[in-house]
Every structure is written in C-alpha cells, then in structure tokens.
C-alpha cells in the first residue's frame, strides 16, 4: 500500500542495548573503584579493597549529600576523623551499613579492609537531616521480602528520597515482567549471570545476558524482566521505590522465555 506510514511507539527496540553499560574502573594499589551511577537524585559506587589495604573516601565528592557505606562481602573498619582531629573507628560486617550526613564535618573517612572486601556507597540528598548533623548511624539491611523466585531475595539497604536494594536471583528463577511509571533504577551485577528481557515497540522482546561488572539503567515505562542463569546478586539503586508504582504485565509464575535454554547450555 503506497504512502503507508509505520508509527513507532515508546522505546526504540533497536536502541535498547544502550541501556546496558560497563562502568569505568579505576585501579589503585589498594584495589579498584567503579562509578556505577551518578545523577541529581542518586549515586552508586563500588569499591573493592584488598586485605590489609586502605581506601580514602573523597569527602569533597559528597558535599551537601548524605551517603551510606554498605559491605556486601569481606570485613572492614571505617576510620572517621573530624575537623578537630578526633578519630572514631567503626567495624563493618556482612550486610551492615553506616549512614553519614553533614559530610563537611569530616576531615577524613578511610575504609580499612581486614579481608578482601566489596563496598558499595549510596548517595543522595539529605532528606530530613540537617546539614549541621555530624553524626552517623550504623544499621543492617531490612524489609526482607519473599518472592516466588527465591526466599528473602529482596533486602532494602536504604529507603529515603533514593532507594538501595540487594536482590538475589536463584538459578532458573525469574521476576515478573513489569514496569514503573515514576521509578528510574540502575542495576549493578555484583556476581552471577543474569538474563534480562526488555519489551518495547510493538510488543517486541529483546534479551540480553548481563555479567558481573555490568550495569543496566531502567527508565520509566520500560517493561523489564530478569532471571538467574546462575545464582546472581544485584545491587540496585533507584529513585524512591513505592509498591504502588509497580505494574504487572506477566506473573513471575510464568516461565521466563529463553531462561531454561541458556541454563542447559
């Protein structure tokens, strides 16, 4: 039919691969650093520190923000030095966190690894915290949620004006196909191997295999589903997470396409 015009709606299927990226890695004698995400609402960095080594946090990077240090693996101590050279040392164990505010009150913040350690740093605006507050709070992950695809698979690391989560996908299991109208989120693959499904355009599906060290940016309206090709740990950071902003397209009780085939291969 001459003159027929094909309209494309929403996301361009051919450009969905641009949502996936590998954050730049900076190496040092102490280990390495990855700047995973940094925008007006949230930030996420990964730091690997070798046993016996020390990583000095760049205090100037977090001015006018609050930030949280989370330990995913290893054992570490945080050395906090105030403007008057008063020093405090706080131990940090598996899935423990320390939330700082009023960063300008600190002269140095150093992380000393007693074992090889993976640290994640979440940052955002100081919601409800005075910039004059120079204290910090130690906590653990919370709001553990059971899903069909793994027991206690979602744990919240921080939930303020930005949200951080630890998500575990058991090999062979997947989430629902869903989307958000407000939420923007960034996945970082800490370990394992993930199958990611995007649906866009005229209901077309695109599949991507995501490996450790890679990230995915998922913006509002983009339908997505994830499944574990291997047991997989994701560290997620996002705008504020709300249950009312999750819309189901397909249940997690339905088998994720291509997942079983990739596991067998």
C-alpha positions, 0 to 999 in steps of 0.5 A, spaced: 500 500 500 503 506 497 504 512 502 503 507 508 506 510 514 509 505 520 508 509 527 513 507 532 511 507 539 515 508 546 522 505 546 526 504 540 527 496 540 533 497 536 536 502 541 535 498 547 542 495 548 544 502 550 541 501 556 546 496 558 553 499 560 560 497 563 562 502 568 569 505 568 574 502 573 579 505 576 585 501 579 589 503 585 594 499 589 589 498 594 584 495 589 579 498 584 573 503 584 567 503 579 562 509 578 556 505 577 551 511 577 551 518 578 545 523 577 541 529 581 537 524 585 542 518 586 549 515 586 552 508 586 559 506 587 563 500 588 569 499 591 573 493 592 579 493 597 584 488 598 586 485 605 590 489 609 589 495 604 586 502 605 581 506 601 580 514 602 573 516 601 573 523 597 569 527 602 569 533 597 565 528 592 559 528 597 558 535 599 551 537 601 549 529 600 548 524 605 551 517 603 551 510 606 557 505 606 554 498 605 559 491 605 556 486 601 562 481 602 569 481 606 570 485 613 572 492 614 573 498 619 571 505 617 576 510 620 572 517 621 576 523 623 573 530 624 575 537 623 578 537 630 582 531 629 578 526 633 578 519 630 572 514 631 573 507 628 567 503 626 567 495 624 563 493 618 560 486 617 556 482 612 550 486 610 551 492 615 551 499 613 553 506 616 549 512 614 553 519 614 550 526 613 553 533 614 559 530 610 563 537 611 564 535 618 569 530 616 576 531 615 577 524 613 573 517 612 578 511 610 575 504 609 580 499 612 579 492 609 581 486 614 579 481 608 578 482 601 572 486 601 566 489 596 563 496 598 558 499 595 556 507 597 549 510 596 548 517 595 543 522 595 540 528 598 539 529 605 532 528 606 530 530 613 537 531 616 540 537 617 546 539 614 549 541 621 548 533 623 555 530 624 553 524 626 552 517 623 548 511 624 550 504 623 544 499 621 543 492 617 539 491 611 531 490 612 524 489 609 526 482 607 521 480 602 519 473 599 518 472 592 516 466 588 523 466 585 527 465 591 526 466 599 528 473 602 531 475 595 529 482 596 533 486 602 532 494 602 539 497 604 536 504 604 529 507 603 529 515 603 528 520 597 533 514 593 532 507 594 538 501 595 536 494 594 540 487 594 536 482 590 538 475 589 536 471 583 536 463 584 538 459 578 532 458 573 528 463 577 525 469 574 521 476 576 515 478 573 515 482 567 513 489 569 514 496 569 514 503 573 511 509 571 515 514 576 521 509 578 528 510 574 533 504 577 540 502 575 542 495 576 549 493 578 551 485 577 555 484 583 556 476 581 552 471 577 549 471 570 543 474 569 538 474 563 534 480 562 528 481 557 526 488 555 519 489 551 518 495 547 515 497 540 510 493 538 510 488 543 517 486 541 522 482 546 529 483 546 534 479 551 540 480 553 545 476 558 548 481 563 555 479 567 558 481 573 561 488 572 555 490 568 550 495 569 543 496 566 539 503 567 531 502 567 527 508 565 520 509 566 515 505 562 520 500 560 517 493 561 523 489 564 524 482 566 530 478 569 532 471 571 538 467 574 542 463 569 546 462 575 545 464 582 546 472 581 546 478 586 544 485 584 545 491 587 540 496 585 539 503 586 533 507 584 529 513 585 524 512 591 521 505 590 513 505 592 509 498 591 504 502 588 508 504 582 509 497 580 505 494 574 504 487 572 504 485 565 506 477 566 506 473 573 513 471 575 509 464 575 510 464 568 516 461 565 521 466 563 522 465 555 529 463 553 531 462 561 531 454 561 535 454 554 541 458 556 541 454 563 542 447 559 547 450 555 
